[in-house]
């Protein structure tokens, strides 16, 4: 099981990347985000001063209608602390290396109502790769 990491990303770059992301957690890779540079006190990509903890990033299911069926798709969101306490899906659980190509990857965690967990590599080149069947 991967170890969770505390990572500060650029909030401005995250917000911009999340505007266009629509998909499913186990099928569509989450975008790589630039880390906030604490030494410079700003993002090296956009120059904004908005550090954002990976613990505040979550998937949110989206339904076009008010039915209780499966969501139409998922979106990535920046949540406040109380919203994230109830999140079962952590798209930015950790960073690592892709199990196939060794490129940079984001490790995502999915927690199911039955208490099981699944972890996935999100690789820009290889896509979404399951790391284990369940924990």
C-alpha positions as CSV (number, residue, x, y, z in Angstrom):
1,X,0.0,0.0,0.0
2,X,1.4,3.4,-0.9
3,X,2.3,5.8,1.9
4,X,0.3,9.1,1.8
5,X,2.3,12.2,1.3
6,X,1.8,15.9,2.1
7,X,2.4,17.9,-1.0
8,X,1.8,21.6,-1.7
9,X,0.8,22.3,-5.2
10,X,0.1,25.7,-6.9
11,X,-3.5,26.5,-6.2
12,X,-3.8,28.7,-9.3
13,X,-2.4,26.0,-11.7
14,X,-4.7,23.4,-10.0
15,X,-7.8,25.6,-10.5
16,X,-6.9,26.1,-14.2
17,X,-6.2,22.4,-14.8
18,X,-9.4,21.3,-13.1
19,X,-11.6,23.6,-15.2
20,X,-11.4,21.2,-18.2
21,X,-11.0,17.8,-16.5
22,X,-14.0,15.5,-16.7
23,X,-13.8,11.8,-16.4
24,X,-13.8,8.7,-14.2
25,X,-11.3,8.2,-11.4
26,X,-10.3,4.7,-12.6
27,X,-10.2,5.6,-16.3
28,X,-9.0,9.1,-16.8
29,X,-5.6,10.2,-15.5
30,X,-5.5,13.3,-13.3
31,X,-3.2,16.1,-14.5
32,X,0.3,16.6,-13.1
33,X,0.4,19.8,-11.2
34,X,3.4,22.1,-10.4
35,X,4.5,22.1,-6.8
36,X,4.5,25.3,-4.9
37,X,8.1,26.6,-4.5
38,X,8.5,27.5,-0.8
39,X,12.0,28.7,-1.3
40,X,10.8,31.3,-3.9
41,X,7.4,31.8,-2.1
42,X,5.6,31.4,-5.5
43,X,4.8,29.0,-8.2
44,X,7.6,28.6,-10.8
45,X,5.0,28.1,-13.6
46,X,2.5,30.9,-13.1
47,X,4.3,33.1,-10.4
48,X,1.2,33.1,-8.1
49,X,1.5,32.9,-4.4
50,X,-1.2,30.2,-3.6
51,X,0.1,27.0,-1.9
52,X,-2.5,24.3,-1.9
53,X,-2.3,21.1,0.1
54,X,-3.0,17.8,-1.8
55,X,-5.3,16.9,1.1
56,X,-7.7,19.6,-0.2
57,X,-8.1,18.0,-3.6
58,X,-10.9,15.6,-4.3
59,X,-13.1,14.1,-7.0
60,X,-16.7,15.1,-7.0
61,X,-19.4,13.1,-8.8
62,X,-21.5,15.2,-11.2
63,X,-25.1,14.3,-12.3
64,X,-26.9,16.2,-15.1
65,X,-30.2,15.3,-13.5
66,X,-31.4,14.8,-9.9
67,X,-31.6,11.0,-10.1
68,X,-29.8,8.7,-7.7
69,X,-28.1,6.5,-10.3
70,X,-24.5,6.6,-11.4
71,X,-22.9,10.0,-12.0
72,X,-22.6,11.2,-15.5
73,X,-18.9,12.0,-14.9
74,X,-16.6,13.2,-12.1
75,X,-14.8,16.5,-11.7
76,X,-11.7,17.5,-9.8
77,X,-12.3,20.1,-7.1
78,X,-10.6,22.1,-4.4
79,X,-12.6,21.6,-1.2
80,X,-12.5,23.3,2.2
81,X,-11.4,21.3,5.2
82,X,-14.8,20.1,6.2
83,X,-15.7,18.9,2.7
84,X,-12.5,16.9,2.4
85,X,-13.2,15.1,5.7
86,X,-16.0,13.3,3.9
87,X,-14.2,12.6,0.7
88,X,-13.8,9.0,-0.2
89,X,-11.6,9.7,-3.2
90,X,-8.2,11.2,-3.0
91,X,-6.9,12.0,-6.5
92,X,-3.6,13.4,-5.3
93,X,-2.7,10.8,-2.5
94,X,1.0,10.8,-3.3
95,X,3.6,11.2,-6.1
96,X,5.7,8.4,-7.5
97,X,7.1,6.7,-10.6
98,X,5.0,4.9,-13.1
99,X,5.1,1.2,-12.7
100,X,5.3,0.8,-16.5
101,X,7.5,3.6,-17.9
102,X,9.1,5.0,-14.7
103,X,7.9,8.5,-15.6
104,X,6.4,10.9,-13.0
105,X,3.0,9.8,-11.7
106,X,0.3,10.8,-9.3
107,X,-1.0,8.0,-7.0
108,X,-4.7,8.2,-6.4
109,X,-6.7,6.4,-3.7
110,X,-10.3,5.2,-3.9
111,X,-12.0,4.2,-0.7
112,X,-15.2,2.2,-1.1
113,X,-18.1,2.0,1.3
114,X,-17.2,-1.6,2.2
115,X,-13.9,-0.4,3.7
116,X,-11.6,-1.5,0.8
117,X,-9.1,0.7,-0.9
118,X,-7.7,0.8,-4.4
119,X,-4.7,2.7,-5.6
120,X,-3.9,3.8,-9.1
121,X,-0.9,5.4,-10.9
122,X,-2.0,8.3,-13.1
123,X,0.7,8.6,-15.8
124,X,0.6,11.1,-18.6
125,X,1.9,8.5,-21.1
126,X,0.5,5.2,-19.8
127,X,-2.9,6.4,-18.4
128,X,-4.4,5.0,-15.3
129,X,-2.8,1.8,-13.9
130,X,-4.2,-0.2,-10.9
131,X,-1.5,-0.7,-8.3
132,X,-3.3,-3.4,-6.4
133,X,-6.6,-5.3,-6.6
134,X,-7.7,-4.1,-3.1
135,X,-6.4,-3.5,0.4
